[in-house]
């Protein structure tokens, strides 16, 4: 089993969610997060004063899938979340040793 975490631009969320649903993903977790990478934030003007926004708003998507589904999810995320501009985000893939469904006690792929 794999846990795939993607940090993407907020305006791409609906498009990414729809694309993941089309390939058969039935559950995911979405969090609003803030952070920075190479872009290091940006400067904005507010009431005539300039200030630095160094933590940019992003969306974190977490999906748990079987090993054979992982590459398809990554490929879908890569094509759907890409704008071609700096700050498009990152994808992290981790191995999971075990997954449990709290309600039924199921484990492994059946719990997803």
C-alpha positions in Angstrom: 0.0 0.0 0.0 1.1 3.6 -0.7 0.3 6.9 0.8 0.5 9.7 -1.8 0.6 13.3 -0.6 0.4 16.1 -3.1 0.9 19.8 -2.3 -0.9 21.8 -5.1 -2.2 25.3 -5.9 -5.6 25.9 -4.4 -7.4 26.8 -7.7 -6.4 23.3 -9.1 -8.3 21.4 -6.4 -11.6 20.8 -8.2 -9.9 19.7 -11.4 -7.6 17.3 -9.5 -10.4 15.9 -7.4 -12.5 15.2 -10.5 -9.6 13.6 -12.3 -8.9 11.3 -9.3 -12.5 10.3 -9.1 -12.5 9.4 -12.9 -9.6 6.9 -12.3 -11.5 5.3 -9.5 -10.3 7.0 -6.3 -13.1 6.7 -3.8 -11.6 8.5 -0.8 -9.1 11.2 -0.1 -8.2 13.8 2.5 -7.8 17.5 1.7 -6.2 20.1 4.0 -5.6 23.8 3.5 -1.9 24.4 4.3 0.6 27.2 4.0 4.3 27.0 3.0 7.0 28.0 0.7 9.5 26.3 -1.6 11.9 27.8 -4.1 9.6 30.7 -4.8 10.1 32.1 -1.2 6.8 34.0 -1.2 6.1 37.4 -2.7 5.5 41.1 -1.9 2.1 42.7 -1.8 0.8 46.2 -1.3 -1.9 46.9 1.4 -3.1 50.5 2.0 0.1 51.8 0.5 2.4 49.7 2.6 4.5 46.9 1.1 4.7 43.6 3.0 6.1 40.2 2.4 3.9 37.1 2.2 6.4 34.3 2.8 3.9 31.5 3.5 1.8 30.9 0.5 -1.6 29.1 0.6 -1.6 25.6 -0.8 -3.8 22.5 -0.7 -2.6 19.1 0.6 -4.2 16.0 -0.9 -3.7 12.7 0.8 -4.6 9.4 -0.9 -4.0 5.8 0.2 -4.0 3.3 -2.7 -2.7 -0.2 -3.5 0.7 -0.5 -5.0 -0.6 -1.2 -8.5 -2.7 2.0 -8.5 0.0 4.3 -7.2 1.7 5.2 -10.5 -1.6 6.0 -12.1 -2.5 8.4 -9.3 0.9 10.1 -9.5 0.5 10.5 -13.3 -3.0 11.9 -12.9 -1.7 14.4 -10.2 1.2 15.4 -12.4 -0.8 16.2 -15.5 -3.8 17.7 -13.7 -2.1 19.9 -11.2 0.6 21.2 -13.5 0.4 24.9 -14.7 4.0 25.1 -15.9 4.7 28.0 -13.4 6.8 28.0 -10.3 5.0 26.8 -7.2 3.0 24.0 -8.9 3.8 21.8 -5.9 5.3 18.4 -4.9 4.1 14.8 -4.7 5.4 12.5 -2.0 4.9 8.7 -2.1 5.4 6.6 1.0 5.1 2.9 1.8 2.5 2.0 4.4 3.0 -1.1 6.5 -0.6 -1.4 7.5 -4.1 0.2 7.2 -7.1 -0.4 9.5 -10.7 0.7 9.2 -11.8 1.7 12.6 -15.6 0.9 12.2 -15.2 -2.7 11.0 -11.7 -3.7 12.0 -10.8 -4.5 8.3 -7.1 -4.2 7.5 -4.9 -3.9 4.4 -6.5 -3.1 1.0 -9.9 -4.0 2.3 -9.7 -1.1 4.8 -9.2 1.4 2.0 
